[in-house]
Amino acid sequence: MSTITRGLRRIPALLTIAFLILITAYPLFWMFINSLKSNSDFLNNPSYALPEVWTWENYVTGWETANLSTTIVNSIIVTFPALILLVLFGTAAGYALEVLVFKGRGTILLLFLAGIMIPGQMIVLPLFTASFNIGITGSLLPLILIYTATGLPLTVFMMATYFRAIPREIFEASTIDGASMTRAFFSIGMPMMRNAILTVAIVQFFQIWNDLLFALIFAGQRKLNTIQVGLLNFSGEYGSINYGPLFAAICITVGGILVLYLVLNQQIIKGLAAGAVKG
């Protein structure tokens, strides 16, 4: 087969890749160029046009208006403790439901799956009432507990699926060697689930980091605002919005998440592949 023929056969694949890159990169480029426009430029010219004047000051204004120095810290304080609890409890529950043998484990897994189908809007009022009654409102603790509880159904389901791919004989051999249930979990289960844990943690990270509903209700005070709530500060009088600084603030937040994803991309793919086959 000649080089020309092989090159022609690769054209459809290359065109597909180019198309995917275009539809992925263009929204980011569109967001970036709009972050450098003045408000009049944004309103009077097409949104896809380059800025008439490159207003880099929008990034300073966006940082200050969204109070990012505080909201980023609050988002970190809320996200990572919730992730630690989710990973620990979710992995332990997945281990129990797939590795241990006991009556009713199928029913318990179905109950966890039922939790996935409950919309967050339905439980806002009971959660707020419970938080107020036990006196933890006015802090970030309710968000940590809520994100842990609402994220557990999906986490348990995913971890149970990943544990199903691990041969059960490995855990049986550890039991014969004298390892307890707890030791087998921490010494065998957790290390073998490293990629899966990272994948689940990233999935939950994006859900928690991008949440607005619970953050707006339970952390409405300015000192407690998370990133998504801070982005609402750009709505001015009569609903007017300063678009340039708003897009600048979004670029800052999206840029950090994009870098994190690119760094962990290979681990995510390995984790997804680990749950796709059964050992």
Summary of the structure (lengths in Angstrom):
residues: 279
radius of gyration: 23.7
end to end distance: 39.8
largest distance: 76.6
contacts: 812
relative contact order: 0.15
helix: 78%
strand: 1%
